[in-house]
Amino acid sequence: MYNNSIRLYQIIISILYFSFLSSCDFKKDAIGFDDEIRVICSIEDESVVKSFLEKIFNDTLYTPAPEPYYRLIFSKPESYTKLKNYAQVIVASVNKDENNIGYRLISKLLSQNQLNNSKKDNPIFITRDLFSNNQVYGIINAIDKEHLFSFFEKNNDLMKYYFENQFSIRGNKFLFENRNLIDFEDSLKHNYRWNIKIPWGWEVIKKNPNENFIWIGNQYPYRWLSVKWKNGNLINDKLAVGKEIWDFPKQHYKTIRFNDYKFNFKIANFKTYKSWVCSGVWESIDSSEAKGGPFQSFVFYDHKTDRTFHINTLVHNPGENKALYIRQMKLVAKS
């Protein structure tokens, strides 16, 4: 009787254990860099797929050399198993031919209804977290080039939304999962009625309450972010805002200035705010010190506190990628 009870107890524990296992999500976090899109297709389809995706992911940062926001990395279908857990994956075929190894791969991934689509059907499927957490996974199942590009306008907005949202999710997790200046963040909210999340390893470079100016950042690579605020709504005069942005580095950083190369100044949304957004290239004032890189500025009015804020971000990473860092700086600014 005692042995039977023990045996029954072991069976119940086993059932509960396996029920627990089946209910848990054991997917690992997606791997790879946030600016990489892994594209898996056959060699014969690569040129068509590349022209389509490059038309969608065409955002470029001038640092001053042009850098794409996303890097398309093409691989053959044989490497699918090794790549399916990356953060951004697109499997593509634009030729429904059994001799096309890309199409044969897709035929294993889609149901028959999805696989046997017509030219009236959208050739692109896109989802999240299929094989890994924080993953965007897409399939291009086009009949031919004409079919693929006929849905360009619809998929342009769709894919940009998914991939930009993906960058924000992974970027925020990477930047803010661990922070070491929580007390300083709290003091900003207490003393100045605004706050910002500061990534781990950053430090306070300059704090000047009399000028309503805070400067934080990190080095290797250099990433600077500063916040300046003034009372009242000061965003309606375009010339005044432009002058404020142009004069900002000389007034507060002292040793650098903005260059008019690729200088861009426009109205855009910054979170929920109507904002002046400016981007371009900064450089050292001293010509013997060859430093420079990209910058972005955001000037907006907060009606709750009746103040105009100017957030400036810049990056210096000579010879290496800067587009990824300037996009991360925007996430910090938005925090």
C-alpha positions in Angstrom: 0.0 0.0 0.0 2.8 2.3 1.0 4.7 1.5 -2.2 1.6 2.1 -4.3 1.2 5.5 -2.7 4.8 6.4 -3.4 4.4 5.3 -7.1 1.1 7.3 -7.5 2.9 10.4 -6.0 5.8 10.0 -8.4 3.3 9.8 -11.4 1.5 12.9 -10.3 4.7 14.9 -9.8 5.9 13.7 -13.3 2.6 14.8 -14.9 2.8 18.2 -13.2 6.4 18.6 -14.2 5.8 17.9 -17.9 2.6 20.1 -17.8 4.8 22.9 -16.5 7.4 22.3 -19.2 4.8 22.3 -22.0 3.3 25.6 -20.7 6.6 27.4 -20.5 8.2 29.4 -23.3 11.7 28.0 -23.8 12.6 30.2 -26.7 15.9 32.0 -26.3 16.4 35.6 -27.2 17.2 36.3 -30.9 20.8 36.6 -31.8 22.6 39.1 -34.2 22.9 42.8 -34.4 20.0 45.2 -34.5 21.0 46.6 -37.9 21.4 43.3 -39.7 18.6 41.7 -41.8 19.5 38.1 -42.7 18.0 37.4 -46.1 17.8 33.7 -47.2 17.2 33.0 -50.9 18.7 31.3 -53.9 21.4 32.9 -56.0 19.0 33.3 -59.0 16.5 35.2 -56.8 19.0 37.4 -55.0 19.1 40.4 -57.4 15.3 40.8 -57.5 14.9 40.4 -53.7 17.8 42.8 -53.1 16.4 45.5 -55.3 13.0 45.1 -53.5 14.4 45.3 -50.0 16.8 48.1 -50.7 13.9 50.1 -52.0 12.2 49.6 -48.6 15.1 49.9 -46.3 16.6 52.9 -47.9 17.2 55.2 -44.9 20.8 56.5 -44.9 22.8 58.4 -42.4 25.6 60.7 -43.5 28.5 60.5 -41.1 29.8 62.2 -43.4 30.2 59.0 -45.4 26.8 57.4 -46.1 25.8 54.5 -43.8 22.6 52.5 -44.3 20.3 52.1 -41.3 20.0 48.4 -42.1 22.5 46.0 -43.7 21.1 43.2 -45.9 23.2 40.1 -45.5 22.3 37.4 -48.1 22.8 33.7 -47.5 21.9 30.5 -49.4 18.9 28.3 -48.3 21.3 25.7 -47.0 22.2 27.9 -44.1 18.6 28.3 -42.9 18.9 26.2 -39.8 21.8 28.2 -38.6 20.1 31.5 -39.3 16.5 31.0 -38.3 17.1 32.3 -34.7 18.5 35.6 -35.8 16.7 38.8 -34.8 15.7 39.8 -38.3 15.1 37.0 -40.8 13.5 37.1 -44.3 13.2 33.9 -46.4 12.5 34.7 -50.0 11.5 33.2 -53.3 10.3 34.9 -56.5 10.2 31.9 -58.7 7.8 29.0 -58.1 10.0 26.3 -59.6 10.9 23.1 -57.9 14.5 23.5 -59.2 14.7 26.7 -57.2 16.1 25.7 -53.8 14.7 28.9 -52.2 11.2 27.9 -53.3 11.7 24.3 -52.0 12.6 25.8 -48.6 9.5 28.0 -48.5 7.3 25.0 -49.5 8.4 23.4 -46.2 7.6 26.5 -44.2 4.1 27.4 -45.5 0.8 25.6 -45.6 -0.5 24.6 -49.0 -3.1 27.5 -49.0 -0.3 30.0 -48.3 2.1 28.4 -50.7 -0.3 28.2 -53.6 -1.1 31.9 -53.8 -2.2 34.0 -56.8 -1.1 37.4 -58.1 -4.1 38.8 -56.2 -2.5 37.7 -52.9 0.0 39.6 -50.9 3.3 37.6 -51.3 4.7 38.7 -48.0 4.0 37.1 -44.6 5.5 38.7 -41.5 5.3 37.8 -37.8 7.1 38.1 -34.5 8.9 35.7 -32.1 8.5 32.6 -34.3 11.7 30.8 -33.3 13.2 33.3 -30.8 12.1 36.0 -28.5 12.3 39.6 -29.9 12.5 38.4 -33.4 10.9 39.6 -36.7 10.5 36.8 -39.2 9.3 37.3 -42.8 8.6 35.2 -45.8 8.5 36.4 -49.4 6.5 34.0 -51.6 6.2 35.7 -54.9 5.2 34.2 -58.2 7.6 36.5 -60.1 9.2 40.0 -59.9 6.0 41.7 -61.2 4.0 40.1 -58.4 6.4 41.1 -55.7 6.7 44.8 -56.8 2.9 45.1 -57.4 2.5 45.0 -53.6 5.4 47.4 -52.9 3.3 50.3 -51.4 1.4 48.1 -49.1 4.4 46.2 -47.8 6.7 49.2 -47.6 4.7 50.6 -44.7 4.1 47.2 -43.2 7.7 46.1 -43.2 9.1 49.4 -42.0 6.6 49.3 -39.1 7.7 45.8 -38.0 11.4 46.5 -38.3 11.4 49.9 -36.7 9.3 48.5 -33.8 11.8 45.6 -33.6 14.7 48.0 -33.3 12.9 49.9 -30.6 12.1 46.8 -28.6 15.6 45.3 -28.7 17.3 48.6 -28.4 15.5 49.6 -25.3 16.1 46.2 -23.7 19.8 46.5 -24.5 20.2 50.1 -23.4 18.1 50.2 -20.2 18.0 46.6 -18.8 20.8 47.7 -16.5 21.4 51.3 -15.4 23.8 52.7 -12.8 22.6 56.3 -12.4 19.1 55.7 -11.0 19.7 58.2 -8.2 20.7 60.9 -10.7 17.6 60.1 -12.8 15.4 60.5 -9.8 17.1 63.8 -9.0 16.3 65.1 -12.4 12.6 64.4 -11.9 12.6 65.9 -8.4 14.7 69.1 -9.2 13.7 69.9 -12.8 10.4 68.1 -13.4 11.7 65.9 -16.3 13.7 62.7 -16.4 15.5 60.5 -18.8 16.8 56.9 -18.7 20.6 56.7 -18.7 22.3 53.6 -20.1 24.7 51.6 -18.0 28.3 53.0 -18.1 27.3 56.6 -19.0 28.3 59.4 -16.8 27.3 63.0 -16.1 29.7 65.2 -18.0 28.3 68.6 -17.1 25.4 69.8 -15.0 24.6 73.6 -15.1 21.3 74.3 -13.3 21.7 78.1 -13.8 21.6 77.6 -17.6 19.1 74.8 -17.5 21.6 72.5 -19.2 22.5 68.8 -18.6 25.2 66.9 -20.5 25.6 63.1 -20.2 27.4 60.5 -22.3 30.0 57.8 -22.7 33.2 57.2 -24.7 34.6 54.5 -26.9 32.7 55.2 -29.0 31.8 58.7 -28.0 28.1 59.3 -27.4 26.9 62.6 -26.1 23.4 63.7 -25.2 22.5 67.0 -23.7 19.3 68.6 -22.7 18.6 72.4 -22.7 15.2 73.9 -21.6 13.6 77.3 -21.6 10.3 78.7 -20.3 7.5 79.2 -22.8 6.6 78.0 -26.3 9.6 78.9 -28.6 9.0 76.5 -31.5 6.8 78.7 -33.8 9.6 80.8 -35.2 11.5 78.6 -37.6 14.4 81.0 -38.0 14.8 81.3 -34.2 14.7 77.5 -33.8 17.3 77.1 -36.6 19.6 79.6 -35.0 19.2 77.9 -31.6 20.2 74.6 -33.1 23.1 75.9 -35.2 24.6 77.9 -32.3 24.1 75.1 -29.7 27.5 73.3 -30.0 29.6 76.4 -29.8 27.7 77.7 -26.8 27.7 74.4 -24.8 30.4 72.1 -26.1 32.8 74.9 -27.0 35.2 72.9 -29.1 32.9 71.7 -32.0 30.5 73.1 -34.5 28.0 71.9 -37.1 28.8 71.7 -40.8 26.3 72.6 -43.5 27.0 69.3 -45.3 23.7 67.3 -45.5 22.2 69.6 -42.9 18.5 68.7 -42.6 15.9 70.7 -40.7 12.2 69.7 -40.7 9.1 69.3 -38.6 8.4 65.7 -37.5 6.9 63.8 -34.5 9.0 63.2 -31.5 7.0 60.8 -29.3 3.7 62.7 -28.9 5.3 66.1 -29.6 5.3 68.2 -32.7 9.0 68.8 -33.0 11.7 70.4 -35.1 14.1 67.6 -36.0 17.6 68.5 -37.3 20.3 66.1 -38.5 23.7 66.5 -40.1 27.4 66.4 -39.4 29.5 68.0 -36.6 33.2 68.6 -36.6 36.0 70.0 -34.4 36.6 73.7 -34.4 40.4 73.1 -34.3 41.3 72.0 -37.8 44.4 70.1 -36.5 42.1 67.8 -34.5 40.2 65.7 -37.0 37.1 64.7 -35.1 33.5 64.6 -36.3 30.5 62.4 -36.9 26.7 62.5 -37.1 24.3 64.5 -34.9 20.5 64.8 -34.3 18.6 67.5 -32.5 15.0 67.6 -31.3 13.3 70.8 -30.3 9.7 70.6 -28.9 7.3 72.3 -26.6 5.8 70.6 -23.5 2.5 72.3 -22.7 2.2 70.7 -19.3 5.3 72.5 -17.9 5.2 75.4 -20.5 8.8 74.8 -21.5 10.6 74.3 -24.8 13.2 71.4 -24.7 16.2 71.0 -27.0 17.8 67.5 -26.9 21.0 67.1 -28.9 22.7 63.8 -29.6 26.0 63.1 -31.4 28.4 60.2 -32.0 32.1 59.9 -32.7 33.3 56.5 -33.8 36.0 56.9 -36.5 36.3 54.2 -39.0 33.4 52.2 -37.5 29.6 52.0 -37.7 27.8 55.2 -36.5 24.3 54.7 -37.8 23.5 52.1 -35.2 24.7 54.4 -32.4 22.9 57.5 -33.5 19.6 55.5 -33.7 20.3 54.2 -30.2 20.8 57.8 -29.1 17.3 58.6 -30.3 15.9 55.9 -28.1 17.7 57.4 -25.1 16.3 60.8 -26.0 12.8 59.4 -26.3 13.1 57.8 -22.9 
